[in-house]
Amino acid sequence: MLSNASQLSNDGFPPFLPVSQTHDPLERARTDQHLLDTVLSNVEQGVLMFDADRRLVFYNDHYAAMYRLPRDFAKAGCTLRDVLDHCLRAGILVATDVEDYLTGLEEDLAEGQSLSSTLNASDGRVFSVLDKAFPGGGWLSIHEDVTERQRTLAQIAHMERHDALTDLPNRALMRERLECELQRVRRGGGLAVFCLDLDHFKSINDTLGYHVGDMLLKSVADRLRGCVREIDTIARLGGNHFAIILTQIEQPGDVVDPARRIRDEIAKPFGIDAHQIVVDFSCGISLAPLDGSDPDRLLKNADIALYGAKSDGRGTYRFFQWEMDQRMSALRELEMDLRKALPNNELEIYYQPLGNLETNQIHAFEALLRWNHPVRGLVPPADFIPLAEETGVMIQIGEWILRTACKEAVNWPEHIKVAVNLSPVQLKDRKMLDAVKSALSDSGLMASRLQIEITEATLMQNTFARLAMLHELRKLGVQIAMDNSGGGYSSLSYLRSFPFDKIKIDQSLITEIANGAEPFAIGKGDAGNSNCLDIGSTDIRSTDVGSTVKGADTRGPRDTFQNMGGTETQGYLFNKAKPASELGEFFTSRAMVA
């Protein structure tokens, strides 16, 4: 190894080298040389030093190993050009313009500046180089292998812009690519943005587990990759929400075939962990420049179109229309008002009576939510209940209904029960059981006087988790009713899974039978009715529960239902729903209005 270490120490370079304390110049030079060799052999970087004439003074073993130089490569008078030329001839470095590199280095060193650069080895290694000029000429060059660091940084950068589960671009990267493609659209042409949701994906997670749900998402991503071109982009925006950018679209009809192809692929069964899973998706489509020329607007409009597809029954795709935006704006305004309805005391509970067909007596009231909007007036429940469930507001409102109904019912005669509907979002809430316990405890209402009603559709969305919740409620002594039963074979499995206290059949089914419906409809009604009768005879814990027909506003449906063996009716036949303050008449007269 060439060295001029003692002279460098006397001149003060490099500054980190300790200086011998001996007064003997020769001994001091030997000591400094030993110290320099010790330091250079132990540092993890490759180190070179050049003198004022740009000649190599020394380099350490680590540098020689990094660039795979022969041990006796550096001779007196060797230059940096010689080193670089050797590395290029030996295929150690990727071809680079030596002249440009040296010219840039000379200019920076002449100004006394430090220069940071990168050299790439042909085997994939990456070297970081720092050249630092010395006063009076010469420079120190430090080389470090940063290959792993670069890989780690590249992996982090990839993770920041890709979905961890599917390795698809995430929202940030998709937006960047969309912005880039829109630059081309502004010069002519078009593109389409798809926003897709897997329908009822939550029920797959709940019934089969998140592991299966994750594997399904990965499989969906793989199928989507096979449905588009390399110039297109697929992204996962989170959960079961995907997006696709289709480029080079000339007219709206160009996206119909891809949309159908995607639907056909996703509709094929997925084999995951011995499960055959069949899913569908809803899709919203926006077009550029027709529906917007910036990423946020296009994504928003595709989402609005997706909402339209879901509203139309799911399992389909919809193009964005400006009328959708107006409808969404109206819904957002209604949502904002709904969030203020509870704290502003705009919500009220009305109670509709339920009466026994044999005794002609009222024994329960169903709690029905009403919203008195300060501007809109009385808002129909069908307009705001689905919105409350979709936005999650229903959890807070539902707890308020439960607490209020129990508090008001405790003042009724002891034989009168109160029925409260639980929405799907409430049954998914893990705090629901505590909310029921709290409402009963705070009000002093006996658990046996509370009836919880859930719809058949709610059970179908998440059978196992929700059945477990119902069993917990049952243990408290609360009665459970299935509402809006369709009566057909879809009900049978749920009736066997949980011993409901009551089945509430919609009036439309009874009316259909009373009006001489086709045998299929009658059979369907009979199947539902037989289940009601079975429940009434085996699982009833008190005499006032069994089967109920809803919407009995006239004697016709009531009589038909009674002839079929029904036990209870609900509707205008007793009276319309009223607030708690107007229930006094029901407590003084139990006779059914006939």
Stockholm file with secondary structure:
# STOCKHOLM 1.0

chainA/1-594         MLSNASQLSNDGFPPFLPVSQTHDPLERARTDQHLLDTVLSNVEQGVLMFDADRRLVFYNDHYAAMYRLPRDFAKAGCTLRDVLDHCLRAGILVATDVEDYLTGLEEDLAEGQSLSSTLNASDGRVFSVLDKAFPGGGWLSIHEDVTERQRTLAQIAHMERHDALTDLPNRALMRERLECELQRVRRGGGLAVFCLDLDHFKSINDTLGYHVGDMLLKSVADRLRGCVREIDTIARLGGNHFAIILTQIEQPGDVVDPARRIRDEIAKPFGIDAHQIVVDFSCGISLAPLDGSDPDRLLKNADIALYGAKSDGRGTYRFFQWEMDQRMSALRELEMDLRKALPNNELEIYYQPLGNLETNQIHAFEALLRWNHPVRGLVPPADFIPLAEETGVMIQIGEWILRTACKEAVNWPEHIKVAVNLSPVQLKDRKMLDAVKSALSDSGLMASRLQIEITEATLMQNTFARLAMLHELRKLGVQIAMDNSGGGYSSLSYLRSFPFDKIKIDQSLITEIANGAEPFAIGKGDAGNSNCLDIGSTDIRSTDVGSTVKGADTRGPRDTFQNMGGTETQGYLFNKAKPASELGEFFTSRAMVA
#=GR chainA/1-594 SS CCCCHHHHHHHTCSTTSCCCCCSCHHHHHHHHHHHHHHHHHHCSSEEEEECTTSBEEEECHHHHHHTTCCTTCCCTTCBHHHHHHHHHHTTCBCCCCHHHHHHHHHHHHHTTCCEEEEEEBTTSCEEEEEEEECTTSCEEEEEEECHHHHHHHHHHHHHHHBCTTTCCBCHHHHHHHHHHHHHHHTTSCCEEEEEEEETTHHHHHHHHCHHHHHHHHHHHHHHHHTTSCTTSEEEEEETTEEEEEECSCCSGGGGHHHHHHHHHHHHSCEEETTEEECCCEEEEEEEETTTCSSHHHHHHHHHHHHHHHHHTTSSSEEECCHHHHHHHHHHHHHHHHHHHHTTTTCEEEEEEEEEETTTCCEEEEEEEEEEEETTTEEECHHHHHHHHHHHTHHHHHHHHHHHHHHHHHTTSCTTCEEEEECCHHHHHCTTHHHHHHHHHHHHTCCGGGEEEEEEHHHHHHSHHHHHHHHHHHHHHTCEEEEEEECCSHHHHHHHHHSCCSEEEECHHHHHHHHTTCCHHHHHHHHHHHHHHHHHHHHTCSSTTCSEEESCCCSHHHHHHHHHTTCCEEESTTTCCCEEGGGCHHHHHCCCCCC
#=GC SS_cons         CCCCHHHHHHHTCSTTSCCCCCSCHHHHHHHHHHHHHHHHHHCSSEEEEECTTSBEEEECHHHHHHTTCCTTCCCTTCBHHHHHHHHHHTTCBCCCCHHHHHHHHHHHHHTTCCEEEEEEBTTSCEEEEEEEECTTSCEEEEEEECHHHHHHHHHHHHHHHBCTTTCCBCHHHHHHHHHHHHHHHTTSCCEEEEEEEETTHHHHHHHHCHHHHHHHHHHHHHHHHTTSCTTSEEEEEETTEEEEEECSCCSGGGGHHHHHHHHHHHHSCEEETTEEECCCEEEEEEEETTTCSSHHHHHHHHHHHHHHHHHTTSSSEEECCHHHHHHHHHHHHHHHHHHHHTTTTCEEEEEEEEEETTTCCEEEEEEEEEEEETTTEEECHHHHHHHHHHHTHHHHHHHHHHHHHHHHHTTSCTTCEEEEECCHHHHHCTTHHHHHHHHHHHHTCCGGGEEEEEEHHHHHHSHHHHHHHHHHHHHHTCEEEEEEECCSHHHHHHHHHSCCSEEEECHHHHHHHHTTCCHHHHHHHHHHHHHHHHHHHHTCSSTTCSEEESCCCSHHHHHHHHHTTCCEEESTTTCCCEEGGGCHHHHHCCCCCC
//
